[in-house]
Amino acid sequence: GELPAGLSEREREVLVLVARGLTNKQVAERLVISSRTVQNHLASVFAKTGVSNRAGAALFAVQHGLIE
């Protein structure tokens, strides 16, 4: 389906894991990408969704049905 805020599938994955409380390092390990790549995806997620921190990202994820 169409993802909210024009998120890419990878950005959605990063957002969901961050919203569940994982650190950037844990997200990187889970997705087998570098921490820097996680940071880049997260910056993009913040920009697209208009949030400024991880808590805002988590709220966005819940509000848009990306996580329970």
mmCIF file of the N, C-alpha and C atoms, coordinates in Angstrom:
data_MODEL
# 
_entry.id   MODEL 
# 
loop_
_atom_site.group_PDB 
_atom_site.id 
_atom_site.type_symbol 
_atom_site.label_atom_id 
_atom_site.label_alt_id 
_atom_site.label_comp_id 
_atom_site.label_asym_id 
_atom_site.label_entity_id 
_atom_site.label_seq_id 
_atom_site.pdbx_PDB_ins_code 
_atom_site.Cartn_x 
_atom_site.Cartn_y 
_atom_site.Cartn_z 
_atom_site.occupancy 
_atom_site.B_iso_or_equiv 
_atom_site.pdbx_formal_charge 
_atom_site.auth_seq_id 
_atom_site.auth_comp_id 
_atom_site.auth_asym_id 
_atom_site.auth_atom_id 
_atom_site.pdbx_PDB_model_num 
ATOM 1   N N  . GLY A 1 1  ? 0.808  -1.211 0.000  1.00 0.00 ? 1  GLY A N  1 
ATOM 2   C CA . GLY A 1 1  ? 0.000  0.000  0.000  1.00 0.00 ? 1  GLY A CA 1 
ATOM 3   C C  . GLY A 1 1  ? 0.839  1.257  0.000  1.00 0.00 ? 1  GLY A C  1 
ATOM 4   N N  . GLU A 1 2  ? 0.176  2.365  -0.139 1.00 0.00 ? 2  GLU A N  1 
ATOM 5   C CA . GLU A 1 2  ? 0.864  3.654  -0.134 1.00 0.00 ? 2  GLU A CA 1 
ATOM 6   C C  . GLU A 1 2  ? 1.294  3.990  1.292  1.00 0.00 ? 2  GLU A C  1 
ATOM 7   N N  . LEU A 1 3  ? 2.556  4.385  1.438  1.00 0.00 ? 3  LEU A N  1 
ATOM 8   C CA . LEU A 1 3  ? 3.047  4.740  2.770  1.00 0.00 ? 3  LEU A CA 1 
ATOM 9   C C  . LEU A 1 3  ? 2.792  6.214  3.051  1.00 0.00 ? 3  LEU A C  1 
ATOM 10  N N  . PRO A 1 4  ? 2.512  6.571  4.317  1.00 0.00 ? 4  PRO A N  1 
ATOM 11  C CA . PRO A 1 4  ? 2.245  7.968  4.667  1.00 0.00 ? 4  PRO A CA 1 
ATOM 12  C C  . PRO A 1 4  ? 3.474  8.852  4.488  1.00 0.00 ? 4  PRO A C  1 
ATOM 13  N N  . ALA A 1 5  ? 3.228  10.104 4.172  1.00 0.00 ? 5  ALA A N  1 
ATOM 14  C CA . ALA A 1 5  ? 4.276  11.136 4.090  1.00 0.00 ? 5  ALA A CA 1 
ATOM 15  C C  . ALA A 1 5  ? 5.323  10.840 3.020  1.00 0.00 ? 5  ALA A C  1 
ATOM 16  N N  . GLY A 1 6  ? 4.978  9.978  2.064  1.00 0.00 ? 6  GLY A N  1 
ATOM 17  C CA . GLY A 1 6  ? 5.922  9.682  0.991  1.00 0.00 ? 6  GLY A CA 1 
ATOM 18  C C  . GLY A 1 6  ? 7.129  8.883  1.447  1.00 0.00 ? 6  GLY A C  1 
ATOM 19  N N  . LEU A 1 7  ? 6.981  8.160  2.552  1.00 0.00 ? 7  LEU A N  1 
ATOM 20  C CA . LEU A 1 7  ? 8.088  7.360  3.057  1.00 0.00 ? 7  LEU A CA 1 
ATOM 21  C C  . LEU A 1 7  ? 8.422  6.220  2.098  1.00 0.00 ? 7  LEU A C  1 
ATOM 22  N N  . SER A 1 8  ? 9.709  5.905  2.014  1.00 0.00 ? 8  SER A N  1 
ATOM 23  C CA . SER A 1 8  ? 10.125 4.718  1.261  1.00 0.00 ? 8  SER A CA 1 
ATOM 24  C C  . SER A 1 8  ? 9.929  3.493  2.156  1.00 0.00 ? 8  SER A C  1 
ATOM 25  N N  . GLU A 1 9  ? 9.976  2.330  1.558  1.00 0.00 ? 9  GLU A N  1 
ATOM 26  C CA . GLU A 1 9  ? 9.834  1.103  2.342  1.00 0.00 ? 9  GLU A CA 1 
ATOM 27  C C  . GLU A 1 9  ? 10.947 0.994  3.388  1.00 0.00 ? 9  GLU A C  1 
ATOM 28  N N  . ARG A 1 10 ? 12.163 1.331  3.003  1.00 0.00 ? 10 ARG A N  1 
ATOM 29  C CA . ARG A 1 10 ? 13.283 1.281  3.945  1.00 0.00 ? 10 ARG A CA 1 
ATOM 30  C C  . ARG A 1 10 ? 13.096 2.285  5.078  1.00 0.00 ? 10 ARG A C  1 
ATOM 31  N N  . GLU A 1 11 ? 12.622 3.480  4.745  1.00 0.00 ? 11 GLU A N  1 
ATOM 32  C CA . GLU A 1 11 ? 12.365 4.483  5.789  1.00 0.00 ? 11 GLU A CA 1 
ATOM 33  C C  . GLU A 1 11 ? 11.294 3.989  6.752  1.00 0.00 ? 11 GLU A C  1 
ATOM 34  N N  . ARG A 1 12 ? 10.297 3.302  6.211  1.00 0.00 ? 12 ARG A N  1 
ATOM 35  C CA . ARG A 1 12 ? 9.255  2.743  7.077  1.00 0.00 ? 12 ARG A CA 1 
ATOM 36  C C  . ARG A 1 12 ? 9.865  1.725  8.044  1.00 0.00 ? 12 ARG A C  1 
ATOM 37  N N  . GLU A 1 13 ? 10.740 0.883  7.535  1.00 0.00 ? 13 GLU A N  1 
ATOM 38  C CA . GLU A 1 13 ? 11.384 -0.119 8.387  1.00 0.00 ? 13 GLU A CA 1 
ATOM 39  C C  . GLU A 1 13 ? 12.158 0.550  9.519  1.00 0.00 ? 13 GLU A C  1 
ATOM 40  N N  . VAL A 1 14 ? 12.930 1.572  9.166  1.00 0.00 ? 14 VAL A N  1 
ATOM 41  C CA . VAL A 1 14 ? 13.720 2.296  10.172 1.00 0.00 ? 14 VAL A CA 1 
ATOM 42  C C  . VAL A 1 14 ? 12.790 2.961  11.188 1.00 0.00 ? 14 VAL A C  1 
ATOM 43  N N  . LEU A 1 15 ? 11.745 3.608  10.696 1.00 0.00 ? 15 LEU A N  1 
ATOM 44  C CA . LEU A 1 15 ? 10.790 4.293  11.569 1.00 0.00 ? 15 LEU A CA 1 
ATOM 45  C C  . LEU A 1 15 ? 10.155 3.323  12.562 1.00 0.00 ? 15 LEU A C  1 
ATOM 46  N N  . VAL A 1 16 ? 9.720  2.173  12.076 1.00 0.00 ? 16 VAL A N  1 
ATOM 47  C CA . VAL A 1 16 ? 9.058  1.195  12.949 1.00 0.00 ? 16 VAL A CA 1 
ATOM 48  C C  . VAL A 1 16 ? 10.005 0.715  14.040 1.00 0.00 ? 16 VAL A C  1 
ATOM 49  N N  . LEU A 1 17 ? 11.235 0.412  13.684 1.00 0.00 ? 17 LEU A N  1 
ATOM 50  C CA . LEU A 1 17 ? 12.194 -0.083 14.683 1.00 0.00 ? 17 LEU A CA 1 
ATOM 51  C C  . LEU A 1 17 ? 12.543 0.995  15.702 1.00 0.00 ? 17 LEU A C  1 
ATOM 52  N N  . VAL A 1 18 ? 12.731 2.227  15.243 1.00 0.00 ? 18 VAL A N  1 
ATOM 53  C CA . VAL A 1 18 ? 13.005 3.348  16.149 1.00 0.00 ? 18 VAL A CA 1 
ATOM 54  C C  . VAL A 1 18 ? 11.809 3.577  17.076 1.00 0.00 ? 18 VAL A C  1 
ATOM 55  N N  . ALA A 1 19 ? 10.611 3.489  16.499 1.00 0.00 ? 19 ALA A N  1 
ATOM 56  C CA . ALA A 1 19 ? 9.391  3.702  17.285 1.00 0.00 ? 19 ALA A CA 1 
ATOM 57  C C  . ALA A 1 19 ? 9.245  2.627  18.364 1.00 0.00 ? 19 ALA A C  1 
ATOM 58  N N  . ARG A 1 20 ? 9.798  1.438  18.102 1.00 0.00 ? 20 ARG A N  1 
ATOM 59  C CA . ARG A 1 20 ? 9.747  0.354  19.082 1.00 0.00 ? 20 ARG A CA 1 
ATOM 60  C C  . ARG A 1 20 ? 10.850 0.483  20.123 1.00 0.00 ? 20 ARG A C  1 
ATOM 61  N N  . GLY A 1 21 ? 11.679 1.524  20.002 1.00 0.00 ? 21 GLY A N  1 
ATOM 62  C CA . GLY A 1 21 ? 12.664 1.812  21.037 1.00 0.00 ? 21 GLY A CA 1 
ATOM 63  C C  . GLY A 1 21 ? 14.074 1.329  20.752 1.00 0.00 ? 21 GLY A C  1 
ATOM 64  N N  . LEU A 1 22 ? 14.310 0.826  19.547 1.00 0.00 ? 22 LEU A N  1 
ATOM 65  C CA . LEU A 1 22 ? 15.654 0.386  19.219 1.00 0.00 ? 22 LEU A CA 1 
ATOM 66  C C  . LEU A 1 22 ? 16.573 1.579  19.005 1.00 0.00 ? 22 LEU A C  1 
ATOM 67  N N  . THR A 1 23 ? 17.847 1.413  19.355 1.00 0.00 ? 23 THR A N  1 
ATOM 68  C CA . THR A 1 23 ? 18.844 2.446  19.095 1.00 0.00 ? 23 THR A CA 1 
ATOM 69  C C  . THR A 1 23 ? 19.244 2.384  17.613 1.00 0.00 ? 23 THR A C  1 
ATOM 70  N N  . ASN A 1 24 ? 19.915 3.432  17.147 1.00 0.00 ? 24 ASN A N  1 
ATOM 71  C CA . ASN A 1 24 ? 20.395 3.423  15.759 1.00 0.00 ? 24 ASN A CA 1 
ATOM 72  C C  . ASN A 1 24 ? 21.281 2.211  15.504 1.00 0.00 ? 24 ASN A C  1 
ATOM 73  N N  . LYS A 1 25 ? 22.119 1.884  16.477 1.00 0.00 ? 25 LYS A N  1 
ATOM 74  C CA . LYS A 1 25 ? 23.018 0.734  16.335 1.00 0.00 ? 25 LYS A CA 1 
ATOM 75  C C  . LYS A 1 25 ? 22.222 -0.565 16.199 1.00 0.00 ? 25 LYS A C  1 
ATOM 76  N N  . GLN A 1 26 ? 21.191 -0.711 17.022 1.00 0.00 ? 26 GLN A N  1 
ATOM 77  C CA . GLN A 1 26 ? 20.354 -1.911 16.955 1.00 0.00 ? 26 GLN A CA 1 
ATOM 78  C C  . GLN A 1 26 ? 19.602 -1.991 15.631 1.00 0.00 ? 26 GLN A C  1 
ATOM 79  N N  . VAL A 1 27 ? 19.109 -0.842 15.164 1.00 0.00 ? 27 VAL A N  1 
ATOM 80  C CA . VAL A 1 27 ? 18.421 -0.795 13.875 1.00 0.00 ? 27 VAL A CA 1 
ATOM 81  C C  . VAL A 1 27 ? 19.386 -1.202 12.759 1.00 0.00 ? 27 VAL A C  1 
ATOM 82  N N  . ALA A 1 28 ? 20.606 -0.674 12.830 1.00 0.00 ? 28 ALA A N  1 
ATOM 83  C CA . ALA A 1 28 ? 21.620 -0.982 11.822 1.00 0.00 ? 28 ALA A CA 1 
ATOM 84  C C  . ALA A 1 28 ? 21.899 -2.477 11.776 1.00 0.00 ? 28 ALA A C  1 
ATOM 85  N N  . GLU A 1 29 ? 22.039 -3.087 12.957 1.00 0.00 ? 29 GLU A N  1 
ATOM 86  C CA . GLU A 1 29 ? 22.312 -4.520 13.031 1.00 0.00 ? 29 GLU A CA 1 
ATOM 87  C C  . GLU A 1 29 ? 21.138 -5.326 12.492 1.00 0.00 ? 29 GLU A C  1 
ATOM 88  N N  . ARG A 1 30 ? 19.927 -4.922 12.837 1.00 0.00 ? 30 ARG A N  1 
ATOM 89  C CA . ARG A 1 30 ? 18.718 -5.644 12.418 1.00 0.00 ? 30 ARG A CA 1 
ATOM 90  C C  . ARG A 1 30 ? 18.555 -5.607 10.900 1.00 0.00 ? 30 ARG A C  1 
ATOM 91  N N  . LEU A 1 31 ? 18.832 -4.440 10.312 1.00 0.00 ? 31 LEU A N  1 
ATOM 92  C CA . LEU A 1 31 ? 18.610 -4.266 8.870  1.00 0.00 ? 31 LEU A CA 1 
ATOM 93  C C  . LEU A 1 31 ? 19.874 -4.528 8.046  1.00 0.00 ? 31 LEU A C  1 
ATOM 94  N N  . VAL A 1 32 ? 20.965 -4.833 8.746  1.00 0.00 ? 32 VAL A N  1 
ATOM 95  C CA . VAL A 1 32 ? 22.265 -5.105 8.103  1.00 0.00 ? 32 VAL A CA 1 
ATOM 96  C C  . VAL A 1 32 ? 22.689 -3.924 7.219  1.00 0.00 ? 32 VAL A C  1 
ATOM 97  N N  . ILE A 1 33 ? 22.655 -2.742 7.837  1.00 0.00 ? 33 ILE A N  1 
ATOM 98  C CA . ILE A 1 33 ? 23.143 -1.520 7.195  1.00 0.00 ? 33 ILE A CA 1 
ATOM 99  C C  . ILE A 1 33 ? 24.007 -0.787 8.221  1.00 0.00 ? 33 ILE A C  1 
ATOM 100 N N  . SER A 1 34 ? 24.704 0.258  7.803  1.00 0.00 ? 34 SER A N  1 
ATOM 101 C CA . SER A 1 34 ? 25.573 0.976  8.739  1.00 0.00 ? 34 SER A CA 1 
ATOM 102 C C  . SER A 1 34 ? 24.765 1.936  9.609  1.00 0.00 ? 34 SER A C  1 
ATOM 103 N N  . SER A 1 35 ? 25.345 2.289  10.755 1.00 0.00 ? 35 SER A N  1 
ATOM 104 C CA . SER A 1 35 ? 24.697 3.265  11.640 1.00 0.00 ? 35 SER A CA 1 
ATOM 105 C C  . SER A 1 35 ? 24.513 4.593  10.925 1.00 0.00 ? 35 SER A C  1 
ATOM 106 N N  . ARG A 1 36 ? 25.487 4.947  10.081 1.00 0.00 ? 36 ARG A N  1 
ATOM 107 C CA . ARG A 1 36 ? 25.388 6.197  9.331  1.00 0.00 ? 36 ARG A CA 1 
ATOM 108 C C  . ARG A 1 36 ? 24.188 6.171  8.381  1.00 0.00 ? 36 ARG A C  1 
ATOM 109 N N  . THR A 1 37 ? 23.975 5.022  7.751  1.00 0.00 ? 37 THR A N  1 
ATOM 110 C CA . THR A 1 37 ? 22.826 4.879  6.859  1.00 0.00 ? 37 THR A CA 1 
ATOM 111 C C  . THR A 1 37 ? 21.522 5.006  7.636  1.00 0.00 ? 37 THR A C  1 
ATOM 112 N N  . VAL A 1 38 ? 21.489 4.427  8.831  1.00 0.00 ? 38 VAL A N  1 
ATOM 113 C CA . VAL A 1 38 ? 20.313 4.570  9.694  1.00 0.00 ? 38 VAL A CA 1 
ATOM 114 C C  . VAL A 1 38 ? 20.074 6.044  9.992  1.00 0.00 ? 38 VAL A C  1 
ATOM 115 N N  . GLN A 1 39 ? 21.133 6.760  10.344 1.00 0.00 ? 39 GLN A N  1 
ATOM 116 C CA . GLN A 1 39 ? 21.006 8.198  10.642 1.00 0.00 ? 39 GLN A CA 1 
ATOM 117 C C  . GLN A 1 39 ? 20.442 8.958  9.449  1.00 0.00 ? 39 GLN A C  1 
ATOM 118 N N  . ASN A 1 40 ? 20.932 8.613  8.255  1.00 0.00 ? 40 ASN A N  1 
ATOM 119 C CA . ASN A 1 40 ? 20.449 9.284  7.040  1.00 0.00 ? 40 ASN A CA 1 
ATOM 120 C C  . ASN A 1 40 ? 18.970 9.000  6.803  1.00 0.00 ? 40 ASN A C  1 
ATOM 121 N N  . HIS A 1 41 ? 18.573 7.745  6.958  1.00 0.00 ? 41 HIS A N  1 
ATOM 122 C CA . HIS A 1 41 ? 17.157 7.388  6.792  1.00 0.00 ? 41 HIS A CA 1 
ATOM 123 C C  . HIS A 1 41 ? 16.307 8.108  7.821  1.00 0.00 ? 41 HIS A C  1 
ATOM 124 N N  . LEU A 1 42 ? 16.790 8.160  9.059  1.00 0.00 ? 42 LEU A N  1 
ATOM 125 C CA . LEU A 1 42 ? 16.030 8.789  10.133 1.00 0.00 ? 42 LEU A CA 1 
ATOM 126 C C  . LEU A 1 42 ? 15.867 10.287 9.882  1.00 0.00 ? 42 LEU A C  1 
ATOM 127 N N  . ALA A 1 43 ? 16.930 10.926 9.400  1.00 0.00 ? 43 ALA A N  1 
ATOM 128 C CA . ALA A 1 43 ? 16.847 12.352 9.077  1.00 0.00 ? 43 ALA A CA 1 
ATOM 129 C C  . ALA A 1 43 ? 15.785 12.580 8.003  1.00 0.00 ? 43 ALA A C  1 
ATOM 130 N N  . SER A 1 44 ? 15.747 11.689 7.028  1.00 0.00 ? 44 SER A N  1 
ATOM 131 C CA . SER A 1 44 ? 14.755 11.776 5.963  1.00 0.00 ? 44 SER A CA 1 
ATOM 132 C C  . SER A 1 44 ? 13.346 11.554 6.515  1.00 0.00 ? 44 SER A C  1 
ATOM 133 N N  . VAL A 1 45 ? 13.209 10.576 7.390  1.00 0.00 ? 45 VAL A N  1 
ATOM 134 C CA . VAL A 1 45 ? 11.914 10.303 8.031  1.00 0.00 ? 45 VAL A CA 1 
ATOM 135 C C  . VAL A 1 45 ? 11.437 11.534 8.800  1.00 0.00 ? 45 VAL A C  1 
ATOM 136 N N  . PHE A 1 46 ? 12.342 12.128 9.590  1.00 0.00 ? 46 PHE A N  1 
ATOM 137 C CA . PHE A 1 46 ? 11.980 13.325 10.368 1.00 0.00 ? 46 PHE A CA 1 
ATOM 138 C C  . PHE A 1 46 ? 11.520 14.438 9.439  1.00 0.00 ? 46 PHE A C  1 
ATOM 139 N N  . ALA A 1 47 ? 12.256 14.649 8.353  1.00 0.00 ? 47 ALA A N  1 
ATOM 140 C CA . ALA A 1 47 ? 11.921 15.731 7.421  1.00 0.00 ? 47 ALA A CA 1 
ATOM 141 C C  . ALA A 1 47 ? 10.570 15.480 6.759  1.00 0.00 ? 47 ALA A C  1 
ATOM 142 N N  . LYS A 1 48 ? 10.349 14.258 6.305  1.00 0.00 ? 48 LYS A N  1 
ATOM 143 C CA . LYS A 1 48 ? 9.109  13.946 5.591  1.00 0.00 ? 48 LYS A CA 1 
ATOM 144 C C  . LYS A 1 48 ? 7.887  13.980 6.502  1.00 0.00 ? 48 LYS A C  1 
ATOM 145 N N  . THR A 1 49 ? 8.043  13.535 7.748  1.00 0.00 ? 49 THR A N  1 
ATOM 146 C CA . THR A 1 49 ? 6.898  13.442 8.655  1.00 0.00 ? 49 THR A CA 1 
ATOM 147 C C  . THR A 1 49 ? 6.713  14.711 9.487  1.00 0.00 ? 49 THR A C  1 
ATOM 148 N N  . GLY A 1 50 ? 7.722  15.583 9.468  1.00 0.00 ? 50 GLY A N  1 
ATOM 149 C CA . GLY A 1 50 ? 7.615  16.837 10.202 1.00 0.00 ? 50 GLY A CA 1 
ATOM 150 C C  . GLY A 1 50 ? 7.826  16.693 11.700 1.00 0.00 ? 50 GLY A C  1 
ATOM 151 N N  . VAL A 1 51 ? 8.435  15.573 12.117 1.00 0.00 ? 51 VAL A N  1 
ATOM 152 C CA . VAL A 1 51 ? 8.737  15.413 13.543 1.00 0.00 ? 51 VAL A CA 1 
ATOM 153 C C  . VAL A 1 51 ? 10.195 15.775 13.778 1.00 0.00 ? 51 VAL A C  1 
ATOM 154 N N  . SER A 1 52 ? 10.544 16.017 15.042 1.00 0.00 ? 52 SER A N  1 
ATOM 155 C CA . SER A 1 52 ? 11.901 16.470 15.330 1.00 0.00 ? 52 SER A CA 1 
ATOM 156 C C  . SER A 1 52 ? 12.675 15.534 16.231 1.00 0.00 ? 52 SER A C  1 
ATOM 157 N N  . ASN A 1 53 ? 12.019 14.468 16.700 1.00 0.00 ? 53 ASN A N  1 
ATOM 158 C CA . ASN A 1 53 ? 12.721 13.537 17.581 1.00 0.00 ? 53 ASN A CA 1 
ATOM 159 C C  . ASN A 1 53 ? 12.110 12.142 17.497 1.00 0.00 ? 53 ASN A C  1 
ATOM 160 N N  . ARG A 1 54 ? 12.733 11.204 18.210 1.00 0.00 ? 54 ARG A N  1 
ATOM 161 C CA . ARG A 1 54 ? 12.301 9.803  18.158 1.00 0.00 ? 54 ARG A CA 1 
ATOM 162 C C  . ARG A 1 54 ? 10.899 9.618  18.733 1.00 0.00 ? 54 ARG A C  1 
ATOM 163 N N  . ALA A 1 55 ? 10.590 10.394 19.770 1.00 0.00 ? 55 ALA A N  1 
ATOM 164 C CA . ALA A 1 55 ? 9.255  10.288 20.376 1.00 0.00 ? 55 ALA A CA 1 
ATOM 165 C C  . ALA A 1 55 ? 8.184  10.730 19.374 1.00 0.00 ? 55 ALA A C  1 
ATOM 166 N N  . GLY A 1 56 ? 8.477  11.805 18.656 1.00 0.00 ? 56 GLY A N  1 
ATOM 167 C CA . GLY A 1 56 ? 7.549  12.273 17.628 1.00 0.00 ? 56 GLY A CA 1 
ATOM 168 C C  . GLY A 1 56 ? 7.390  11.248 16.520 1.00 0.00 ? 56 GLY A C  1 
ATOM 169 N N  . ALA A 1 57 ? 8.495  10.619 16.176 1.00 0.00 ? 57 ALA A N  1 
ATOM 170 C CA . ALA A 1 57 ? 8.468  9.582  15.138 1.00 0.00 ? 57 ALA A CA 1 
ATOM 171 C C  . ALA A 1 57 ? 7.606  8.407  15.591 1.00 0.00 ? 57 ALA A C  1 
ATOM 172 N N  . ALA A 1 58 ? 7.759  8.015  16.854 1.00 0.00 ? 58 ALA A N  1 
ATOM 173 C CA . ALA A 1 58 ? 6.971  6.909  17.392 1.00 0.00 ? 58 ALA A CA 1 
ATOM 174 C C  . ALA A 1 58 ? 5.486  7.239  17.352 1.00 0.00 ? 58 ALA A C  1 
ATOM 175 N N  . LEU A 1 59 ? 5.143  8.468  17.744 1.00 0.00 ? 59 LEU A N  1 
ATOM 176 C CA . LEU A 1 59 ? 3.749  8.902  17.726 1.00 0.00 ? 59 LEU A CA 1 
ATOM 177 C C  . LEU A 1 59 ? 3.199  8.875  16.307 1.00 0.00 ? 59 LEU A C  1 
ATOM 178 N N  . PHE A 1 60 ? 3.989  9.354  15.354 1.00 0.00 ? 60 PHE A N  1 
ATOM 179 C CA . PHE A 1 60 ? 3.581  9.335  13.949 1.00 0.00 ? 60 PHE A CA 1 
ATOM 180 C C  . PHE A 1 60 ? 3.298  7.905  13.501 1.00 0.00 ? 60 PHE A C  1 
ATOM 181 N N  . ALA A 1 61 ? 4.176  6.994  13.869 1.00 0.00 ? 61 ALA A N  1 
ATOM 182 C CA . ALA A 1 61 ? 4.042  5.591  13.471 1.00 0.00 ? 61 ALA A CA 1 
ATOM 183 C C  . ALA A 1 61 ? 2.747  4.996  14.003 1.00 0.00 ? 61 ALA A C  1 
ATOM 184 N N  . VAL A 1 62 ? 2.431  5.301  15.254 1.00 0.00 ? 62 VAL A N  1 
ATOM 185 C CA . VAL A 1 62 ? 1.199  4.791  15.864 1.00 0.00 ? 62 VAL A CA 1 
ATOM 186 C C  . VAL A 1 62 ? -0.021 5.417  15.193 1.00 0.00 ? 62 VAL A C  1 
ATOM 187 N N  . GLN A 1 63 ? 0.003  6.727  15.016 1.00 0.00 ? 63 GLN A N  1 
ATOM 188 C CA . GLN A 1 63 ? -1.134 7.439  14.433 1.00 0.00 ? 63 GLN A CA 1 
ATOM 189 C C  . GLN A 1 63 ? -1.443 6.971  13.006 1.00 0.00 ? 63 GLN A C  1 
ATOM 190 N N  . HIS A 1 64 ? -0.424 6.530  12.305 1.00 0.00 ? 64 HIS A N  1 
ATOM 191 C CA . HIS A 1 64 ? -0.623 6.116  10.918 1.00 0.00 ? 64 HIS A CA 1 
ATOM 192 C C  . HIS A 1 64 ? -0.685 4.596  10.749 1.00 0.00 ? 64 HIS A C  1 
ATOM 193 N N  . GLY A 1 65 ? -0.833 3.894  11.883 1.00 0.00 ? 65 GLY A N  1 
ATOM 194 C CA . GLY A 1 65 ? -1.061 2.466  11.829 1.00 0.00 ? 65 GLY A CA 1 
ATOM 195 C C  . GLY A 1 65 ? 0.137  1.650  11.389 1.00 0.00 ? 65 GLY A C  1 
ATOM 196 N N  . LEU A 1 66 ? 1.342  2.219  11.532 1.00 0.00 ? 66 LEU A N  1 
ATOM 197 C CA . LEU A 1 66 ? 2.543  1.484  11.148 1.00 0.00 ? 66 LEU A CA 1 
ATOM 198 C C  . LEU A 1 66 ? 2.970  0.502  12.228 1.00 0.00 ? 66 LEU A C  1 
ATOM 199 N N  . ILE A 1 67 ? 2.590  0.829  13.478 1.00 0.00 ? 67 ILE A N  1 
ATOM 200 C CA . ILE A 1 67 ? 2.816  -0.102 14.601 1.00 0.00 ? 67 ILE A CA 1 
ATOM 201 C C  . ILE A 1 67 ? 1.583  -0.079 15.490 1.00 0.00 ? 67 ILE A C  1 
ATOM 202 N N  . GLU A 1 68 ? 1.428  -1.142 16.237 1.00 0.00 ? 68 GLU A N  1 
ATOM 203 C CA . GLU A 1 68 ? 0.285  -1.256 17.152 1.00 0.00 ? 68 GLU A CA 1 
ATOM 204 C C  . GLU A 1 68 ? 0.492  -0.372 18.365 1.00 0.00 ? 68 GLU A C  1 
# 
